[in-house]
Amino acid sequence: MIDPIRKMASTNNPLDFINSNVAGIQTGSQTDLVQLLLYEIIRVKDLIKYYESIPNGAGQLGSSILNELVSEAYNSLVNYDTILMQKYYDLLLNCD
């Protein structure tokens, strides 16, 4: 028997655009701010893992700052505040 929750999760994945696009995110008229911001959130979450893996807690400050940015970026998506979405997209874009 197929689990209906698992089936729903697999068919309604909001990040399908990343997996289905072999070339990655393309800039241009076919992309929108939500997709770009989601892509940057995913990228920065990977960066957070890197900072957290630095020995002796040397990356804790960096990871906590990036965690706060990601949290605020999520909030801007939930509230669909396009001005804040653009702000956090620009901020996350420059994180390294």
C-alpha positions as a Markdown table, in Angstrom:
| # | Residue | x | y | z |
|---|---|---|---|---|
| 1 | Met | 0.0 | 0.0 | 0.0 |
| 2 | Ile | 1.3 | 3.4 | -0.9 |
| 3 | Asp | 1.6 | 5.9 | 1.9 |
| 4 | Pro | -0.5 | 9.0 | 0.9 |
| 5 | Ile | 1.7 | 11.4 | 2.8 |
| 6 | Arg | 4.9 | 10.1 | 1.1 |
| 7 | Lys | 3.1 | 10.2 | -2.3 |
| 8 | Met | 2.0 | 13.8 | -1.7 |
| 9 | Ala | 5.4 | 14.9 | -0.6 |
| 10 | Ser | 7.0 | 13.4 | -3.7 |
| 11 | Thr | 4.5 | 15.0 | -6.1 |
| 12 | Asn | 4.4 | 18.4 | -4.5 |
| 13 | Asn | 8.1 | 19.1 | -4.0 |
| 14 | Pro | 8.6 | 22.9 | -4.1 |
| 15 | Leu | 12.3 | 22.3 | -5.1 |
| 16 | Asp | 11.5 | 20.2 | -8.2 |
| 17 | Phe | 12.7 | 23.0 | -10.4 |
| 18 | Ile | 16.3 | 22.4 | -9.1 |
| 19 | Asn | 16.2 | 18.7 | -9.7 |
| 20 | Ser | 14.5 | 18.9 | -13.1 |
| 21 | Asn | 16.8 | 21.6 | -14.5 |
| 22 | Val | 20.0 | 19.8 | -15.6 |
| 23 | Ala | 21.8 | 23.0 | -16.3 |
| 24 | Gly | 20.9 | 24.5 | -12.9 |
| 25 | Ile | 19.3 | 27.8 | -12.4 |
| 26 | Gln | 19.3 | 30.0 | -15.5 |
| 27 | Thr | 19.1 | 33.7 | -15.3 |
| 28 | Gly | 16.6 | 35.4 | -17.4 |
| 29 | Ser | 12.9 | 35.9 | -17.9 |
| 30 | Gln | 12.0 | 32.3 | -17.0 |
| 31 | Thr | 13.3 | 32.4 | -13.4 |
| 32 | Asp | 11.7 | 34.3 | -10.6 |
| 33 | Leu | 12.8 | 35.7 | -7.3 |
| 34 | Val | 11.3 | 32.8 | -5.3 |
| 35 | Gln | 13.3 | 30.2 | -7.2 |
| 36 | Leu | 16.5 | 32.2 | -7.0 |
| 37 | Leu | 16.1 | 32.8 | -3.3 |
| 38 | Leu | 15.4 | 29.1 | -2.6 |
| 39 | Tyr | 18.5 | 28.2 | -4.6 |
| 40 | Glu | 20.7 | 30.6 | -2.5 |
| 41 | Ile | 19.1 | 29.3 | 0.7 |
| 42 | Ile | 20.1 | 25.8 | -0.2 |
| 43 | Arg | 23.6 | 26.9 | -1.2 |
| 44 | Val | 24.2 | 28.9 | 2.1 |
| 45 | Lys | 22.8 | 25.9 | 4.2 |
| 46 | Asp | 25.6 | 23.9 | 2.6 |
| 47 | Leu | 28.0 | 26.7 | 3.5 |
| 48 | Ile | 26.7 | 26.6 | 7.1 |
| 49 | Lys | 27.6 | 22.9 | 7.3 |
| 50 | Tyr | 31.2 | 23.8 | 6.2 |
| 51 | Tyr | 31.5 | 26.4 | 8.9 |
| 52 | Glu | 30.2 | 24.1 | 11.6 |
| 53 | Ser | 32.7 | 21.5 | 10.6 |
| 54 | Ile | 35.7 | 23.7 | 11.3 |
| 55 | Pro | 37.5 | 22.3 | 14.3 |
| 56 | Asn | 37.5 | 23.9 | 17.8 |
| 57 | Gly | 34.4 | 25.9 | 17.1 |
| 58 | Ala | 36.3 | 28.4 | 14.9 |
| 59 | Gly | 33.4 | 28.6 | 12.5 |
| 60 | Gln | 30.6 | 29.1 | 15.0 |
| 61 | Leu | 30.3 | 32.9 | 14.5 |
| 62 | Gly | 30.1 | 32.5 | 10.8 |
| 63 | Ser | 27.6 | 29.7 | 11.0 |
| 64 | Ser | 25.3 | 31.6 | 13.4 |
| 65 | Ile | 25.4 | 34.7 | 11.2 |
| 66 | Leu | 24.5 | 32.6 | 8.2 |
| 67 | Asn | 21.8 | 30.7 | 10.1 |
| 68 | Glu | 20.2 | 34.1 | 11.0 |
| 69 | Leu | 20.3 | 35.2 | 7.3 |
| 70 | Val | 18.7 | 31.9 | 6.2 |
| 71 | Ser | 16.0 | 32.2 | 8.8 |
| 72 | Glu | 15.1 | 35.7 | 7.8 |
| 73 | Ala | 15.2 | 34.7 | 4.1 |
| 74 | Tyr | 12.7 | 31.9 | 4.9 |
| 75 | Asn | 10.5 | 34.4 | 6.7 |
| 76 | Ser | 10.5 | 36.7 | 3.7 |
| 77 | Leu | 9.4 | 33.8 | 1.5 |
| 78 | Val | 6.6 | 32.8 | 4.0 |
| 79 | Asn | 5.3 | 36.3 | 4.1 |
| 80 | Tyr | 5.9 | 36.8 | 0.4 |
| 81 | Asp | 7.5 | 40.2 | 1.1 |
| 82 | Thr | 9.2 | 40.8 | -2.3 |
| 83 | Ile | 11.3 | 43.7 | -1.0 |
| 84 | Leu | 12.7 | 41.6 | 1.8 |
| 85 | Met | 13.1 | 38.6 | -0.6 |
| 86 | Gln | 15.3 | 40.8 | -2.9 |
| 87 | Lys | 17.3 | 42.1 | 0.1 |
| 88 | Tyr | 18.0 | 38.6 | 1.4 |
| 89 | Tyr | 18.7 | 37.2 | -2.0 |
| 90 | Asp | 21.4 | 39.9 | -2.5 |
| 91 | Leu | 22.8 | 39.2 | 1.0 |
| 92 | Leu | 22.9 | 35.4 | 0.5 |
| 93 | Leu | 24.3 | 35.8 | -3.0 |
| 94 | Asn | 27.4 | 37.4 | -1.5 |
| 95 | Cys | 28.0 | 34.8 | 1.2 |
| 96 | Asp | 31.0 | 32.6 | 0.9 |
